[in-house]
Amino acid sequence: MTTCYTLLLGGVLLLFVVRCRAELGDSLAERVRAEKAAEREWWRARKAEQPEDLSPAQRARWLAAAQAAYEVERGAGRLSGTRSAVVVPALRDELAERGWLARTWRPVPAGHRSRKARPWGTTDRRWTARVALDIPDDLGQVLARGCHWSSAPHIKALQRWYGRHGEAHRGTHRGGRVWRGLGPSNAELAERDRLQAAIVTTGMVLRAAICRALDIDPVPNV
């Protein structure tokens, strides 16, 4: 099945491993189990239609036609028996909604880890599960480039912030405490938080796509 999916999507896939809440990973696994069951039923129905007494050449042609029909169903999203088959259509919608598919993105500069690491300045959340997804190269490049370039100005501004205030002030002036003129003010810390929140990671977008595919509220999951 994996080979068929690779051919259907054009042959070049990028592997993304996204961290997420265990509940989200479990929900995706449950959806994939249901989709795999639907695929098995589809193949049982096709095999029941196979004529008897076919010659080897005729049987090969019949199987090829059945495989082609299967790939059409996969491409249309009517059969989705893998994690990637479930998530990729939702990822395409997610990227389109962000306006990223309509743009021409420059490549991510050499030396920048773009697909497997968090950008500089993002907060570290303790996700408890991992989901591996094979993403078509065209979407994977848009995902990586869109995250990098849309986040770049916010990362630069955040670096300037830390250049002014230092990194020792992380988490200070919280819980209603009053600023007494030492270190960054509450307003300046709020600006830091705003800049951090504006940074978009591939994990954020992929988790949003998983939630979209499963019709789950993205707020606690992204």
N, C-alpha and C positions, 0 to 999 in steps of 0.2 A: 504493500500500500504506500509506503514512503516513496518508493521509486516513481510510482504513478503520480503522486502529488508533486514531486520535483519536476517531472516532465510537464505536468499541467501548468505549473507556474513559470515555465521558461528555463528551468534547469539550474539557476544560480540562487542559492538560499543563504541567508546570513543567520547564524545562531545567536539569539539573545537569551540570556538567563536573567529573569526578573525576580526580585524578591517581593514577597507579598504576605499578607495575613494568611494564616493556615486556613481560615474559613473560606477565603476567596479561592485558594488553591483547591480545596475540597469541593467547592461548588463547581469549579471548572472541570475537575475530574469526573464528577457525577454527570455533568452535561455530556462529556465525551463518551462516557459509557453508554448513555442513551443513544447518542449519534452512531456509535459503532454497532449497536443492536439494530438500528434502522438500516445501516449498510448491509449487515448480514442478511436481513430480510430481503433487501433489494436484490442481492446476488442469488438468494434461494429462488426468488421469483424468476430471475433471468435464466437460471439453470433449468428450471421447470419448463421453460419455453424452448429449450434446445432440442432440435429434431433428433430422432434416433437414426442409427445406421449411417452416420456421416463418415466419409472417408477422412483420413488424417488431415489432408489439405483442407477439406471443407470444415472440419472441426476447428482447425487453426484460424480460418477466416471468420468463423462464427465467434470464437473467443475474442479475436481482435475487435470485431464489431461491438461485442458486449463491453469490452474494456473501453472503447471509444465512447460508448454511451455513458459508462460510469464516469469518465473524466468530464463529460459535458455536465452531468449532474453535480459533480464536485465543483466545477467552475461556476455553476449557477448558484451554488450555496445550498442546494437541496439535499446534498449528502455531505456530512462534516464529521468524519470519524476520527479526527486527530485534534490535539489542542490547537495547532496552527490553523487548521481548517475552520475551527470555530472562531478564532480570534482575528485572523487576517482581514476578513470583510469589515469587522468593527474597527480595526486599526485604520483601514483606508478611510472610513467615515470620520474617524477621529482626526486624522490628518487633514482631511478636506474641510472639516468644520473650523480648524485652526487657520485655514487659508494656506497651509504649507504646500499642498499639492499644486497650487496655482503659481508658485514661485520657482525661480531657478536659483538653487542654492550653490554657493561656492563649496568646494571640498573642505573638509575639516583640516586645518593646518597640520603639517607633519609634526609629530611629537606630542600631539594632544590625544589622550586616550578618550575615544568618543563613544564606543559602544558598550564597554564593560565596566566603566568606573563612573562614580559620581563626579560632577563638575566641582571645581574649587568653590568652597563657600557654602555648599549645601549641608543641611543638617543630617545627622545619622539616625535614622529610625530603626528600631529593632524588629525587623520583619522576621517571621518564624518559618516561612516556607519559600521554596524556589520553584519557578515554572520555566521550563525551557521551551522556546518558540523558534521555529524556522520561519524567517520572514523573507519574502521575495526581495531580491537585491534592490529593485527600484524603490520599494517602500522603505527598506532598511536604510538606504542612503538618505532619503528624505527625513526619516526619523532622526538619524544621527546628526545630519547637517542642520536640520531645523532646530533641534535642541541646542546645538553648539552656538549657532549664530543668533538665535533669539535671546539666549542667555548671556552672550558675550558682553553687551554694554552694562548689564546689571552686575556681572562678575567684576568688571573693571571698576565700577563705582564702589563695590564692596571692598575691593582691594585698597582703594583710596581711603575708604572709611577706616580700615584697620591700620593703614599707614599713618593716619592722624591719631588714632586712639589706642592702637595696640590690640593684641588678642587677649590680653589679661582681663578685659572688661566683659567677656562673654558671660551672659546671665546676670549681670549686676543690675541694681535698681529695679528689682522686680517685686511683686507681691505688695504693691502699694507703698513701698518705701520712698521717702522724699529725697530728691537729689539735693546735695549740699555743696555743689560746686566742685566736686572731685571727679575727674574722669568724664566720660560722655554723659550728657543729660538724658532724661527720659525721652525727650523728643528725638535726640540723636540715636538712641537705642531703637526707637520705633522706626526710624529711617533704615537702620541696619536690618531690622526684621522685614521691612517692606522689600528691601533689595534681595534678601534671602528667599522670600516667598515668590519673587519674580523669576527665579532661576528654574528652568524646566529640564528635567532629566528624562532619559529614555525610559527609565523605570516608571516614572510618573505617567508618561503617555501610554505605556503598555498596560499598566494597571487600569488606567481609564478605559482602554480598549477592551480589556477583559470584562470590566464592569458593564460596559456598553453591550457586549455580546451576551452577557447573562442577565441583562436588565436589572442590575444591582446598583444601589446608591453608591456613587463613587466617593462621597465625602470621607467616610472613615477608611477607605481603602487606597487612596491615592497619596 
